[in-house]
Amino acid sequence: MENGNNITEFILLGLSQQKEVEILCFFLFFLCYIAILAGNLLIMISITCSQLINQPMYFFLSFLSLSDLCYTSTVTPKLIIDLLAEKKTISYNGCMTQLFTMHFFGGIEVFILTGMAYDHYVAICKPLHYTVIMSRRKCDAIFAASCAGGFLHSFGQFVLAILLPYCGPNEIDHYFCDVYPLLKLACTDTSRIGLLVIANSGVMGLVTFVVLLISYAVILYTIKSYSKENRNKALSTCSSHITVVALFFAPLLFIYIRPATTLPEDKVFALFYTIIAPMLSPLIYTLRNMEMKNAIKKLCSYIIGRRGNRLKNIPASQH
């Protein structure tokens, strides 16, 4: 396919055309982004600086927080800046870079969530073999495979988008660059490309979601024979992961599993997996997890203790 491209920049129409709504959204999403940064950094540092990093579940959780942080940072800062801008533009190269990085980190997150589900399955269904199966080498391999899977997925989306000819108009009816809105701007028949996008994003997301559902169905069947205390403990561990999976996958499937069209609701649904899920994920994973709470408390105590020691060491004449 020839790339007869004469577009150097795109105009993002954003979430709303009303200035009052944009100002309100600016303050709201600015606070959300601060919460995303603080929450995910806190989880990453708390796990890395404690013995929890040696446990597979927390090993994956630290990288999930990192991918959340990187994923939302490909979209949210630009969204926040554009909410106060008169003209919301993004260069052609910037648009393609945003598309690639967003799908790269999003793909990594999907596969890490799958790895976490596998970890839960082994811990509950094969507890006697857990330490052998979920060795550090296996965890490293799962993370490496997640990165490779994310790259292959994003590279596929990137190639499909970059090969399309864009002759104008150049208005993207979204707040970030994605394949479906770009398909509307291409001056060629995109029906076959649309099917490839569905295969790459929609089918991949659906298959992963079905695998996750099957794994948790097996887990729920297995814990039926557990004592009430062990069953509640297993459910508590899995419920956090199931909640995050639902927050991330439900809007994702709504957008990518259908034919290559865009709907006005897409922007709202996209907010769930670009902002809301990364913001709530740290809260969901720490709310009922005593190990994470203790790790965070130890980190805070260490920081406060070090600061107190520094103040004590300052001579009285310098106070």
Secondary structure, 3 states (H helix, E strand, C coil): CCCCCCCCEEEECCCCCCHHHHHHHHHHHHHHHHHHHHHHHHHHHHHHCCHHHHCHHHHHHHHHHHHHHHHHHCCHHHHHHHCCCCCCEEEHHHHHHHHHHHHHHHHHHHHHHHHHHHHHHHHHHCHHHHHHHCCHHHHHHHHHHHHHHHHHHHHHHHHHHHCCCECCCCEECCCCCCHHHHHHHECCCCHHHHHHHHHHHHHHHHHHHHHHHHHHHHHHHHHHHCCHHHHHHHHHHHHHHHHHHHHHHHHHHHHHCCCCCCCCCHHHHHHHHHHHHHHHHHHHHHHCCHHHHHHHHHHHHHHHHHHHHHHHHCCHHHC
